[in-house]
Structure formats: C-alpha cells, structure tokens
Amino acid sequence: MSFEPRAKKRFGQNFLKDRQVLDDIVAIISPKADDVMLEIGPGLGAMTQVLLPHLNHLDAIELDRDAIAYLIEHIKPIEKLTIHQGDVLAFNFAAFKPDEPLRVVGNLPYNISTPILFTLARMIDRLQDVHVMLQKEVAARICAKDGENNYGRLSVVLQYYFKVTYMLDVPPSAFKPEPKVDSAILRGVPRGKSERNARDEKHFEALVKQAFSMRRKTLRNNLKHFCDIKLIENAGIDPTLRPERVSVDEFVQLSNGIKAHEK
C-alpha cells in the first residue's frame, strides 16, 4: 500500500503529525529499551516510529486493516513491532505478557476514550504507567478536584486507581485531519494496593456511578435506592450535598460503610 490511508470517522481517527509534539511526548514517556510497551491505536505510526529507536520491541493494537497495511510497509524496522489486529475493548490484557509490568501509550480514539480508560483501571495491577492523548476537556475532567464543576464519575474512579497528571496541551494543528477540539497528554501512575482502600472495588465503582447518575440531584436523592440515608451520615457525609462536593476518599469511606453494614 503506497498511498496514505485517510482518517476514518467511524474509528475516531485523527493522525498525529507534528514532529515537535511527538518529540515532547516521547520525552514525557521516557521509554527504556527493556520496557514492555503497548501502543493503543498507532494509526499511521507517527508515535510508533519515534518510540521504536528507544525500545527493543513494541506491541500495538490497531483495528483498522488499512492502517495496519500501511504500518507494515512504512515502519522501520518492522521486526521490532508486533501488531495485534482488533478492538482494544476486546483485547485480552490478562493473557498479554502476564508476568511483565506494562506501559500503555496511545492517541486514544476520542469516541471510545472513556471505556478504554475504565478498561485500563480494571487491570491496574498489570500496569507500570499510562500515557495517553485525550480531548483536553476529558483530561481536565479526569484531573478535576471535588468542588469543581467538571468533577464527576470519571474523576473519582480514575483518581482512585491512578495518580493522574495533566502533562501537555496539544493543538488541533498537530493532527491530520485537524479535530474540532484541543487535546492533551495525560499521565496515569497506578496506585498500589496499599493506597486503594475500598473493600470491594466493584461496589465502589457502582456507588460512584449511581451517585453521579443525576448531577444536579443530592446524594439523598441519587442514592435512595442504593443505601440507607443513615449510612451516608455515618460516613460523615452530608446527604444534602451534590456528588461533585464529595471527595474520592469520602466515596471510599461510604462504600466501605455500606459493605460493613451488609455483613
């Protein structure tokens, strides 16, 4: 395939092309030769090509068969790259080099970035770190603090699992075609088991999801079918608060209190 494939809207593709931005991203990632690194959505391989000189090997997940054909023809040396064709949301992370700490990088398809991030959170103990390109608005939401208008379910869940850092703004001009939104690089460093204090992490996630089910409603309203109001008070939380006023630690405390009451 000598021609360059066009970006496909159904895959949420915007190909990174700005060399300075690529060099800045590689400096942020700081790849080492022996890293076990997995790139999500390499597209036409702009990031792939600047990462490969620093690595002994790189694995990549790509759904688009046209992009894969282009990568096979243009990435040098191709022997250092293994491409896994398929949907990242169906990828078997558990079976992928299970004894190795995994570094995940990628320009995530913006239309499925949130489910990808939740997928990564659920395999937290496999990860060394995550560096991903996101819509700037999404990156800001992930890093938001309780009390801020953009603080929500995504903020609480991902801050529970990761230490998140907003690393770099990336303008639309860095992509082809140019997206209609600004982008950003986000770093996520997994929190160890000793830092994650929820007794039942699935319950914690379900609680947070229900608490934010109607943002303008109070905890009393959103959780009335989830738990007794007294359990919210016992956790030291005012039930008349809206969920965006409740910290990550307070959600963990509430989840643990509910689970303790169930026994």
C-alpha positions in Angstrom: 0.0 0.0 0.0 1.9 3.0 -1.2 -0.9 5.6 -0.6 -1.6 7.0 2.9 -5.0 5.9 4.2 -7.5 8.6 5.1 -8.7 9.0 8.6 -12.0 7.2 9.2 -14.6 8.9 11.3 -16.1 5.6 12.5 -12.8 4.8 14.1 -12.4 8.3 15.6 -9.1 8.7 13.8 -7.0 11.9 13.8 -3.4 11.2 12.9 -0.7 13.0 14.9 1.8 14.6 12.6 3.6 17.4 14.4 7.3 16.3 15.0 7.9 18.7 17.9 4.8 17.4 19.7 5.9 13.8 19.0 9.3 14.6 20.5 7.7 16.2 23.5 5.5 13.1 24.1 8.5 10.7 23.8 10.4 12.9 26.4 7.4 12.7 28.7 7.1 8.9 28.3 10.9 8.4 28.6 11.0 4.9 27.1 13.7 2.4 28.1 15.0 -0.4 25.9 13.6 -3.2 28.0 10.2 -1.7 28.6 7.1 -3.8 27.8 5.2 -1.2 26.0 1.8 -1.4 24.3 0.5 1.3 22.0 -3.2 1.7 21.5 -4.3 2.9 18.1 -1.0 3.6 16.3 -2.8 4.8 13.1 -0.2 5.7 10.5 2.7 5.1 13.0 3.9 8.6 13.8 4.3 7.9 17.5 5.3 4.3 16.8 8.2 5.4 14.6 9.6 7.8 17.2 9.2 5.3 20.1 10.9 2.3 18.3 14.5 3.6 18.4 14.3 3.7 22.2 12.8 0.2 22.6 13.9 -3.4 21.9 10.3 -4.2 20.9 6.9 -2.5 20.8 3.4 -4.1 20.6 0.5 -2.2 19.2 -3.3 -2.7 19.0 -4.9 -1.5 15.8 -8.4 -2.1 14.5 -8.1 -0.5 11.0 -6.7 -3.1 8.5 -5.7 -0.3 6.0 -3.7 1.4 8.7 -2.0 -2.0 9.5 -1.1 -2.5 5.9 0.5 1.0 5.9 2.4 0.3 9.1 3.8 -2.9 7.8 5.1 -1.2 4.6 6.4 2.0 6.3 7.6 1.3 9.9 11.3 0.6 10.1 12.5 -1.8 11.4 9.2 -3.7 11.2 10.8 -6.6 13.1 10.7 -4.6 16.3 6.9 -4.1 16.0 4.1 -6.6 16.7 0.7 -5.5 15.6 -2.4 -7.0 17.2 -5.4 -6.5 14.9 -8.6 -5.9 16.7 -10.7 -3.8 19.0 -8.8 -2.6 22.1 -12.0 -3.1 24.2 -12.0 -6.8 23.3 -8.2 -7.2 23.8 -7.2 -10.0 26.3 -4.9 -7.9 28.5 -4.8 -10.7 31.1 -3.1 -13.1 28.6 -0.7 -10.4 27.2 2.7 -10.9 28.8 1.1 -11.5 32.2 4.3 -11.6 34.2 5.6 -8.2 32.9 4.7 -4.7 34.1 3.0 -3.0 31.2 3.5 0.6 29.9 0.5 1.8 27.9 0.7 4.7 25.4 -1.5 5.9 22.7 -3.5 8.5 20.9 -6.9 7.2 22.0 -9.9 7.3 19.7 -11.9 10.1 21.2 -15.2 8.4 20.7 -14.2 5.5 23.0 -11.6 7.0 25.2 -13.7 6.7 28.4 -14.4 2.9 28.1 -10.7 2.4 27.3 -9.7 4.2 30.4 -12.1 2.2 32.6 -10.8 -1.0 31.0 -7.2 0.0 32.0 -8.4 0.9 35.5 -9.7 -2.7 35.9 -6.3 -4.1 35.0 -4.5 -1.7 37.3 -2.2 -4.3 38.9 -0.7 -5.1 35.4 0.3 -1.6 34.7 3.5 0.4 35.2 2.1 3.6 33.8 -0.2 5.1 31.2 0.4 8.0 28.8 -2.5 8.8 26.5 -3.7 11.5 24.2 -7.3 12.7 25.1 -9.6 15.5 24.4 -8.4 18.4 26.6 -11.9 18.6 28.2 -11.7 14.9 29.1 -8.2 15.2 30.5 -9.3 18.2 32.6 -12.3 16.3 33.9 -10.1 13.4 35.0 -7.8 15.7 36.9 -10.6 17.8 38.5 -10.9 18.1 42.2 -14.0 17.8 44.3 -16.0 21.0 44.3 -15.0 21.9 40.7 -17.8 22.0 38.1 -16.1 19.3 35.9 -15.5 16.8 38.7 -17.5 13.7 38.1 -17.6 9.9 37.9 -14.5 9.8 35.6 -12.6 12.0 38.1 -13.4 9.8 41.1 -12.8 6.4 39.6 -9.6 7.2 37.8 -8.1 9.2 40.7 -8.9 6.2 42.9 -6.9 3.9 40.7 -4.2 6.3 39.4 -2.1 9.3 40.4 -3.1 11.4 37.4 -1.1 14.3 35.9 -2.0 16.7 33.1 1.2 16.8 31.1 0.9 18.7 27.8 -1.6 20.7 25.7 -1.7 19.6 22.0 -3.4 22.0 19.5 -5.6 20.8 16.6 -2.9 21.8 14.1 -0.8 18.8 15.4 -3.2 16.4 13.7 -4.4 15.4 10.3 -7.3 16.0 9.8 -7.5 18.7 12.5 -10.0 17.8 15.2 -12.5 20.5 16.3 -11.3 20.2 19.9 -8.0 20.8 21.7 -6.2 17.7 23.0 -3.9 16.9 25.9 -1.5 14.3 27.2 -2.4 12.6 30.5 -0.1 10.5 32.7 -1.6 7.9 35.0 0.6 6.1 37.5 -1.1 3.2 39.3 -1.8 3.4 43.0 -0.6 0.3 44.8 -3.0 -1.9 46.7 -2.0 -0.3 50.0 -3.3 3.0 48.6 -6.6 1.7 47.3 -8.7 1.2 50.4 -12.1 0.2 49.0 -13.1 -3.2 50.5 -15.0 -4.0 47.3 -13.8 -2.0 44.3 -16.8 -3.1 42.1 -19.1 -1.9 44.8 -17.2 1.4 45.0 -17.5 1.9 41.2 -21.2 1.1 41.3 -21.7 3.6 44.1 -19.9 6.4 42.3 -21.9 5.7 39.1 -25.2 5.9 40.9 -24.2 9.0 42.9 -23.5 10.8 39.7 -26.5 9.4 37.8 -28.2 12.9 38.1 -25.6 15.5 38.7 -28.0 18.2 39.9 -29.6 16.0 42.5 -28.3 15.4 46.0 -26.8 12.2 47.4 -30.0 11.7 49.3 -32.0 11.5 46.0 -29.4 9.7 43.9 -28.7 7.0 46.5 -32.1 6.5 48.0 -32.4 3.1 46.3 -28.7 2.2 46.9 -28.3 2.6 50.6 -30.0 3.9 53.8 -29.5 7.6 54.2 -28.2 7.0 57.7 -25.2 5.2 56.2 -24.3 8.4 54.3 -24.5 10.3 57.6 -22.5 7.6 59.4 -19.7 8.1 56.8 -19.5 11.7 57.9 -21.1 13.0 54.6 -24.0 15.4 54.4 -26.7 13.7 52.4 -27.9 17.1 51.0 -24.6 17.5 49.1 -24.4 17.1 45.4 -22.0 14.4 44.3 -19.4 16.8 43.0 -18.8 18.0 46.5 -17.8 14.6 47.8 -14.1 13.6 47.7 -12.6 10.3 46.4 -11.7 9.3 50.0 -15.3 10.1 51.2 -16.7 7.9 48.4 -14.4 5.1 49.5 -15.4 5.6 53.2 -19.1 5.5 52.2 -18.7 2.3 50.1 -16.8 0.6 53.0 -19.5 1.6 55.4 -22.2 0.2 53.2 -20.3 -3.1 52.8 -19.7 -3.4 56.5 -23.4 -2.9 57.2 -24.3 -5.7 54.8 -22.5 -8.3 56.9 
